[in-house]
């Protein structure tokens, strides 16, 4: 018959005394068989006490546990070193806590949704220590993720916590590979350590010079494509500057017209071929009243048409030059950013017509990030990153037979699994899913519909990490 289980239940540890306090439980404990590490040989001389070490542990009965651990020390027979302290496998390295407590803090933050400081406060651990534990835990598990290097690499950024964060994606699979703390040093390290970097053929970026320089240095010879959404947006911005300027000029003369023009922003953003008859008539009325506004609208439309009418970089370059020459002098200054794309970027702008890829799908990631921000207003970037990248239910996977044509009656070989990254479409579908539950009120029960958020997605934790 087995004996009574130990109070702590930790390997090679026995409890010698337990003191229940009002706020904590103090446990005195010692190892059953002391373990010492020196000279890789476990032949040590006589040992003695070195005092007590205070170790935080997980809750027991709703109270935090403080372990007063007896620590022994010994002398090595091999090299004569004295004062060698015991080695404890259950203690978190560089922390005064058990490994299971560190795991609890990290999981409480990422899985349950607490902030690091709240999770630490529950177990009498400082906010800074809890935050460092959570960040290290998330980094460790993300580093263990193995995802194939894509043929078409996409690089974009998101503004989180007042810092631009780089988002790296697989454009062909429409997945997110990683979200990095910044868009400079962290991104450079990620690209430098990219496994099988020779697989990358195309890199899609926006017009941010450090991206271009980084790719040329670390991935030389790859086609660099400027995301065309960032290019055409400049034409919309030029049109909008003209419209806003006219709104400001009309405020004192005709407030009613100024208000209508201010409310027409989306109308002028519409493509001409998407306009309904009523909208088209509205555009014509504005054009008749303010000819410069009409000139700006059609200049914007002709610039957009470059991406519909051209199929090669040479055609696009010739079209762009014709468009520049045709700009009306009245609006040329406003379209300066579009008409004078820097020479070093022109080859990458026109490269789109040979490699028509875009990072626009990453824009929908904003929805998931906003959902996370709404679920936990004080979430740190590291928590959001861990919650997103470790969500197994959002992982896009494909399977391939390692031995095609093998007999079905023979020994079966497991299919090779490819984890392509976080599927943004799956994330959006999850955000649209509703959960129905009933809430009791004074008059009975009422049905409540709640949209599922990313906090309901359990991260994958490698327990061996």
C-alpha positions as CSV (number, residue, x, y, z in Angstrom):
1,X,0.0,0.0,0.0
2,X,1.4,3.4,-1.0
3,X,2.1,5.9,1.7
4,X,0.4,9.2,2.3
5,X,1.2,11.6,-0.6
6,X,3.5,14.5,0.3
7,X,1.9,17.9,0.9
8,X,3.8,19.6,-1.9
9,X,3.9,16.7,-4.4
10,X,7.3,17.8,-5.8
11,X,9.9,15.3,-7.0
12,X,12.6,14.3,-4.5
13,X,11.1,16.6,-1.8
14,X,9.5,15.8,1.5
15,X,7.5,18.1,3.8
16,X,8.8,18.4,7.4
17,X,6.3,21.0,8.7
18,X,3.3,23.0,7.6
19,X,2.1,26.3,9.2
20,X,-1.3,27.7,8.2
21,X,-1.4,31.5,8.4
22,X,-4.2,34.0,7.6
23,X,-2.8,35.0,4.3
24,X,-0.2,32.3,3.4
25,X,0.8,28.7,4.0
26,X,4.4,28.3,5.1
27,X,5.9,24.8,4.3
28,X,9.3,23.6,5.6
29,X,10.8,21.0,3.2
30,X,14.0,19.2,2.3
31,X,15.2,16.9,-0.4
32,X,15.0,13.1,0.0
33,X,18.3,12.5,-1.8
34,X,20.4,15.6,-2.2
35,X,21.8,16.2,-5.7
36,X,25.0,18.1,-6.4
37,X,26.5,19.1,-9.7
38,X,30.3,19.4,-10.0
39,X,32.9,18.0,-12.5
40,X,30.0,16.0,-14.1
41,X,30.7,13.4,-11.4
42,X,28.2,12.7,-8.6
43,X,30.9,11.6,-6.1
44,X,30.8,14.2,-3.4
45,X,32.0,14.2,0.2
46,X,30.1,14.9,3.3
47,X,27.5,17.6,3.1
48,X,26.1,20.0,5.6
49,X,23.4,22.7,5.9
50,X,23.7,26.0,4.0
51,X,20.6,27.5,5.4
52,X,17.0,28.0,4.1
53,X,15.8,29.3,0.8
54,X,12.4,30.9,0.4
55,X,10.5,29.6,-2.7
56,X,7.1,30.7,-3.9
57,X,4.7,28.0,-5.0
58,X,1.2,27.7,-6.4
59,X,-1.9,28.1,-4.3
60,X,-3.1,25.5,-1.9
61,X,-6.7,25.8,-0.6
62,X,-6.9,29.3,-2.0
63,X,-3.8,30.5,-0.2
64,X,-0.3,31.2,-1.7
65,X,2.4,28.8,-0.5
66,X,5.8,29.8,0.7
67,X,8.4,26.9,0.8
68,X,11.2,27.3,3.4
69,X,13.6,25.0,1.6
70,X,16.5,23.4,3.4
71,X,19.6,23.8,1.2
72,X,22.6,21.5,1.8
73,X,26.1,22.0,0.5
74,X,29.0,19.6,-0.1
75,X,32.6,19.2,-1.1
76,X,33.7,17.5,-4.4
77,X,36.1,14.6,-4.1
78,X,37.3,15.1,-7.7
79,X,38.4,18.8,-7.6
80,X,38.2,19.6,-3.9
81,X,35.6,22.4,-4.5
82,X,33.8,23.3,-1.3
83,X,30.4,24.9,-0.7
84,X,28.6,23.2,-3.6
85,X,24.9,23.9,-3.2
86,X,22.2,21.4,-4.0
87,X,20.6,21.3,-7.4
88,X,16.8,21.5,-7.5
89,X,15.0,20.5,-10.7
90,X,11.6,21.9,-9.7
91,X,12.9,25.5,-9.2
92,X,12.5,28.0,-12.0
93,X,16.0,29.1,-13.1
94,X,17.0,32.6,-11.8
95,X,13.7,32.8,-9.9
96,X,12.6,32.3,-6.3
97,X,9.7,30.1,-7.4
98,X,8.8,26.7,-8.6
99,X,8.5,25.9,-12.3
100,X,4.8,25.1,-11.9
101,X,4.2,28.6,-10.4
102,X,6.0,30.2,-13.4
103,X,3.8,28.1,-15.7
104,X,0.7,29.1,-13.8
105,X,1.5,32.8,-14.1
106,X,2.1,32.5,-17.9
107,X,-1.0,30.5,-18.6
108,X,-3.1,32.7,-16.4
109,X,-2.0,35.7,-18.4
110,X,-2.4,34.2,-21.9
111,X,-5.1,31.6,-21.5
112,X,-7.4,33.1,-18.8
113,X,-7.0,36.7,-19.8
114,X,-5.5,38.2,-16.7
115,X,-2.8,40.9,-17.0
116,X,0.7,39.8,-15.8
117,X,0.4,42.1,-12.8
118,X,-2.9,40.6,-11.8
119,X,-1.7,37.0,-12.1
120,X,1.4,37.8,-10.1
121,X,-0.6,39.6,-7.4
122,X,-2.6,36.4,-6.8
123,X,0.5,34.5,-5.9
124,X,2.5,37.3,-4.2
125,X,4.9,37.8,-7.1
126,X,5.8,41.3,-8.2
127,X,4.3,42.7,-11.4
128,X,7.7,43.1,-13.1
129,X,8.7,39.4,-12.3
130,X,5.3,38.1,-13.5
131,X,5.7,40.2,-16.7
132,X,9.2,38.9,-17.4
133,X,8.1,35.3,-16.8
134,X,5.2,35.6,-19.2
135,X,7.2,37.2,-21.9
136,X,10.0,34.6,-21.6
137,X,7.5,31.8,-21.6
138,X,5.7,33.1,-24.7
139,X,9.0,33.7,-26.5
140,X,10.2,30.2,-25.8
141,X,7.1,28.6,-27.2
142,X,7.0,30.8,-30.3
143,X,10.6,30.0,-31.0
144,X,9.7,26.3,-31.0
145,X,7.1,26.9,-33.8
146,X,8.2,25.3,-37.1
147,X,6.7,26.9,-40.1
148,X,7.8,26.4,-43.8
149,X,9.6,29.3,-45.3
150,X,7.2,30.8,-47.9
151,X,8.0,31.5,-51.6
152,X,6.3,34.9,-51.3
153,X,7.1,36.7,-48.1
154,X,5.0,39.7,-47.0
155,X,6.2,42.4,-44.5
156,X,3.8,44.9,-43.1
157,X,3.5,46.7,-39.8
158,X,0.8,47.4,-37.1
159,X,0.8,50.3,-34.6
160,X,0.4,48.7,-31.2
161,X,1.3,50.2,-27.8
162,X,2.6,53.4,-29.5
163,X,5.2,51.3,-31.5
164,X,5.2,50.0,-35.0
165,X,5.3,46.2,-34.9
166,X,6.4,44.2,-37.9
167,X,4.0,41.5,-39.2
168,X,5.6,38.8,-41.4
169,X,3.2,36.7,-43.5
170,X,3.0,34.0,-46.1
171,X,1.2,35.8,-48.9
172,X,0.3,32.7,-51.0
173,X,-1.2,30.9,-48.0
174,X,-2.7,34.1,-46.5
175,X,-1.3,33.4,-43.1
176,X,0.7,35.3,-40.4
177,X,4.1,33.7,-39.6
178,X,5.2,36.1,-36.8
179,X,4.5,39.4,-35.2
180,X,7.7,41.1,-33.9
181,X,8.3,43.7,-31.2
182,X,9.6,46.3,-33.7
183,X,10.1,46.7,-37.4
184,X,13.9,47.2,-37.4
185,X,16.2,45.1,-35.3
186,X,13.7,42.3,-34.5
187,X,12.8,42.1,-38.2
188,X,16.4,42.0,-39.3
189,X,17.1,39.2,-36.8
190,X,14.1,37.3,-38.0
191,X,15.1,37.5,-41.7
192,X,18.7,36.6,-40.9
193,X,17.6,33.5,-39.1
194,X,15.0,32.5,-41.6
195,X,15.4,28.7,-42.3
196,X,15.9,27.7,-46.0
197,X,15.9,31.4,-47.0
198,X,16.7,30.3,-50.6
199,X,13.0,29.3,-50.9
200,X,12.0,33.0,-50.9
201,X,11.6,34.4,-54.4
202,X,9.4,37.5,-53.9
203,X,9.2,39.9,-51.0
204,X,6.2,42.3,-50.8
205,X,6.6,45.5,-48.7
206,X,5.3,49.0,-48.4
207,X,7.4,52.1,-49.2
208,X,9.6,52.1,-46.1
209,X,13.3,52.5,-46.9
210,X,14.7,50.3,-44.1
211,X,12.6,47.3,-45.5
212,X,14.1,47.8,-49.0
213,X,17.6,48.0,-47.6
214,X,17.2,45.1,-45.3
215,X,15.9,42.8,-48.1
216,X,18.7,43.8,-50.4
217,X,21.3,43.0,-47.8
218,X,19.8,39.8,-46.3
219,X,17.9,38.4,-49.3
220,X,19.9,39.6,-52.3
221,X,18.5,38.9,-55.7
222,X,14.9,38.5,-54.6
223,X,12.2,40.5,-56.4
224,X,11.0,43.4,-54.2
225,X,7.3,44.4,-54.8
226,X,5.8,47.5,-53.4
227,X,2.3,46.9,-52.2
228,X,0.1,48.6,-54.7
229,X,-2.5,49.6,-52.0
230,X,0.1,51.9,-50.5
231,X,0.7,53.5,-53.9
232,X,-2.9,54.1,-54.9
233,X,-3.7,55.4,-51.5
234,X,-1.6,58.4,-52.2
235,X,-3.9,59.3,-55.1
236,X,-6.9,59.1,-52.7
237,X,-5.0,61.3,-50.2
238,X,-4.3,63.9,-52.8
239,X,-8.0,64.0,-53.8
240,X,-9.0,64.2,-50.1
241,X,-6.7,67.1,-49.5
242,X,-8.4,69.1,-52.2
243,X,-11.8,68.2,-50.9
244,X,-11.0,69.2,-47.3
245,X,-9.4,72.4,-48.5
246,X,-12.7,73.3,-50.3
247,X,-14.7,72.4,-47.2
248,X,-12.6,74.8,-45.1
249,X,-13.0,77.6,-47.7
250,X,-16.8,77.1,-47.8
251,X,-17.4,77.1,-44.0
252,X,-17.9,80.9,-43.8
253,X,-19.7,81.3,-47.1
254,X,-22.0,78.3,-47.4
255,X,-22.0,76.1,-44.3
256,X,-24.7,73.8,-45.8
257,X,-22.7,73.1,-48.9
258,X,-19.5,72.7,-46.8
259,X,-21.3,70.1,-44.6
260,X,-22.5,68.1,-47.6
261,X,-19.1,68.1,-49.2
262,X,-17.5,67.0,-45.9
263,X,-20.0,64.1,-45.7
264,X,-19.2,63.0,-49.3
265,X,-15.7,61.6,-48.5
266,X,-16.8,58.0,-49.3
267,X,-18.4,59.0,-52.5
268,X,-15.2,60.4,-53.9
269,X,-13.3,57.2,-52.7
270,X,-15.6,55.1,-54.9
271,X,-14.3,53.8,-58.2
272,X,-16.2,55.2,-61.2
273,X,-17.2,51.8,-62.5
274,X,-18.7,51.0,-59.0
275,X,-20.9,54.2,-58.9
276,X,-24.6,53.7,-58.8
277,X,-26.6,56.1,-61.1
278,X,-27.5,58.3,-58.2
279,X,-23.9,58.5,-57.0
280,X,-22.7,59.2,-60.5
281,X,-25.1,62.1,-60.8
282,X,-23.9,63.5,-57.5
283,X,-20.3,63.4,-58.7
284,X,-21.3,65.2,-61.9
285,X,-23.1,67.9,-59.8
286,X,-20.0,68.5,-57.7
287,X,-17.8,68.5,-60.8
288,X,-20.0,71.2,-62.4
289,X,-19.9,73.4,-59.3
290,X,-16.2,72.8,-58.5
291,X,-14.3,71.9,-61.6
292,X,-11.0,71.4,-59.7
293,X,-12.7,68.7,-57.7
294,X,-13.8,66.9,-60.8
295,X,-10.3,67.1,-62.3
296,X,-8.8,65.6,-59.1
297,X,-11.4,62.8,-59.1
298,X,-10.7,61.7,-62.7
299,X,-6.9,62.0,-62.2
300,X,-7.3,59.6,-59.3
301,X,-9.4,57.3,-61.4
302,X,-6.9,57.3,-64.3
303,X,-4.1,56.4,-61.9
304,X,-6.1,53.5,-60.5
305,X,-6.7,52.3,-64.1
306,X,-3.0,51.7,-64.5
307,X,-3.5,48.5,-62.3
308,X,-6.3,47.4,-64.5
309,X,-5.0,48.1,-68.0
310,X,-1.3,47.2,-67.7
311,X,0.0,43.7,-67.6
312,X,3.8,44.2,-67.7
313,X,6.3,46.5,-65.9
314,X,7.1,48.2,-69.2
315,X,3.5,49.0,-70.0
316,X,3.0,50.3,-66.5
317,X,6.0,52.6,-66.7
318,X,4.8,54.0,-70.0
319,X,1.3,54.5,-68.7
320,X,2.6,56.3,-65.6
321,X,4.6,58.7,-67.7
322,X,1.6,59.5,-69.8
323,X,-0.5,60.0,-66.7
324,X,2.1,62.5,-65.3
325,X,2.1,64.5,-68.5
326,X,-1.7,64.7,-68.6
327,X,-2.0,66.1,-65.0
328,X,-3.8,69.5,-65.0
329,X,-1.6,72.3,-63.6
330,X,-4.4,73.2,-61.2
331,X,-4.0,69.9,-59.3
332,X,-0.4,69.0,-60.1
333,X,0.9,70.3,-56.7
334,X,-1.7,68.3,-54.8
335,X,-0.7,65.1,-56.7
336,X,3.0,65.7,-56.1
337,X,3.5,62.6,-53.9
338,X,1.9,60.4,-56.6
339,X,3.5,62.1,-59.6
340,X,7.0,62.1,-58.2
341,X,7.5,58.6,-56.8
342,X,11.2,58.5,-55.8
343,X,13.4,56.9,-58.5
344,X,14.7,54.2,-56.2
345,X,11.1,53.0,-55.6
346,X,9.9,53.0,-59.2
347,X,11.3,49.5,-60.2
348,X,9.6,48.0,-57.1
349,X,6.3,49.8,-57.9
350,X,6.3,48.4,-61.5
351,X,7.5,45.0,-60.3
352,X,3.9,44.4,-59.1
353,X,2.9,43.9,-62.8
354,X,5.2,40.9,-62.9
355,X,4.5,39.6,-59.4
356,X,1.0,40.7,-58.5
357,X,1.1,40.1,-54.8
358,X,-0.1,42.4,-52.0
359,X,-0.1,42.4,-48.2
360,X,-3.6,43.8,-48.1
361,X,-4.9,40.6,-46.4
362,X,-2.8,41.5,-43.4
363,X,-5.0,44.6,-43.0
364,X,-7.8,42.3,-41.8
365,X,-5.5,41.4,-38.9
366,X,-6.5,44.7,-37.4
367,X,-9.9,43.3,-36.6
368,X,-8.4,40.5,-34.5
369,X,-6.0,42.9,-32.7
370,X,-8.9,45.3,-32.0
371,X,-10.9,42.4,-30.6
372,X,-8.0,41.4,-28.3
373,X,-7.7,45.0,-27.2
374,X,-11.4,45.2,-26.4
375,X,-11.2,41.9,-24.3
376,X,-8.3,43.1,-22.3
377,X,-7.6,46.8,-22.3
378,X,-4.3,46.4,-20.4
379,X,-2.9,43.6,-22.5
380,X,0.8,44.1,-23.3
381,X,2.1,43.5,-26.8
382,X,3.7,40.3,-25.7
383,X,0.4,38.9,-24.4
384,X,-1.4,39.8,-27.7
385,X,1.5,38.2,-29.7
386,X,1.4,35.0,-27.7
387,X,-2.4,34.8,-27.7
388,X,-2.5,35.2,-31.5
389,X,0.5,33.1,-32.6
390,X,0.0,30.2,-30.2
391,X,-3.7,29.6,-31.1
392,X,-3.8,26.1,-32.6
393,X,-7.4,26.4,-33.7
394,X,-6.4,29.2,-36.1
395,X,-3.4,27.4,-37.5
396,X,-3.6,26.6,-41.2
397,X,-2.4,23.0,-41.8
398,X,-2.0,20.8,-44.8
399,X,-1.0,17.2,-45.0
400,X,1.1,15.3,-47.6
401,X,1.7,11.6,-48.0
402,X,5.3,10.8,-47.5
403,X,5.0,7.6,-49.5
404,X,2.5,8.1,-52.3
405,X,1.3,4.9,-53.9
406,X,2.1,2.7,-50.9
407,X,-0.2,-0.1,-50.1
408,X,-3.1,0.7,-47.8
409,X,-2.9,-2.7,-46.2
410,X,0.8,-2.3,-45.3
411,X,2.3,-0.3,-42.4
412,X,0.9,3.2,-42.6
413,X,3.3,6.1,-42.4
414,X,2.0,9.3,-40.7
415,X,1.2,12.1,-43.1
416,X,3.7,14.9,-43.2
417,X,2.1,18.0,-41.6
418,X,2.8,21.6,-42.7
419,X,1.9,24.4,-40.3
420,X,1.7,27.5,-42.5
421,X,0.9,30.0,-39.7
422,X,-2.2,31.7,-38.3
423,X,-5.0,31.7,-40.9
424,X,-6.5,35.2,-40.9
425,X,-9.7,34.0,-42.5
426,X,-10.2,31.5,-39.8
427,X,-9.6,34.2,-37.2
428,X,-12.3,36.4,-38.8
429,X,-14.7,33.6,-38.9
430,X,-14.2,32.9,-35.2
431,X,-14.8,36.6,-34.4
432,X,-18.1,36.4,-36.2
433,X,-19.2,33.3,-34.3
434,X,-21.8,34.0,-31.7
435,X,-22.4,32.2,-28.4
436,X,-25.9,32.1,-26.9
437,X,-26.5,31.8,-23.2
438,X,-29.4,32.8,-20.9
439,X,-29.1,35.3,-18.2
440,X,-31.4,35.4,-15.2
441,X,-33.3,38.6,-14.5
442,X,-36.1,39.7,-12.1
443,X,-38.7,38.8,-14.8
444,X,-37.2,35.4,-15.7
445,X,-34.4,34.6,-18.3
446,X,-33.3,36.5,-21.3
447,X,-31.3,35.3,-24.2
448,X,-27.9,36.9,-24.6
449,X,-25.8,36.7,-27.8
450,X,-22.1,37.3,-27.5
451,X,-19.5,37.2,-30.2
452,X,-16.6,34.8,-29.5
453,X,-13.3,36.6,-29.1
454,X,-9.7,35.4,-29.4
455,X,-9.7,34.9,-25.6
456,X,-11.7,31.7,-26.2
457,X,-8.9,30.2,-28.2
458,X,-6.6,28.1,-26.0
459,X,-2.9,28.5,-26.8
460,X,-0.8,25.4,-27.4
461,X,1.8,24.8,-24.6
462,X,4.6,22.4,-25.0
463,X,4.8,21.0,-21.5
464,X,8.3,19.8,-22.1
465,X,9.5,23.4,-22.7
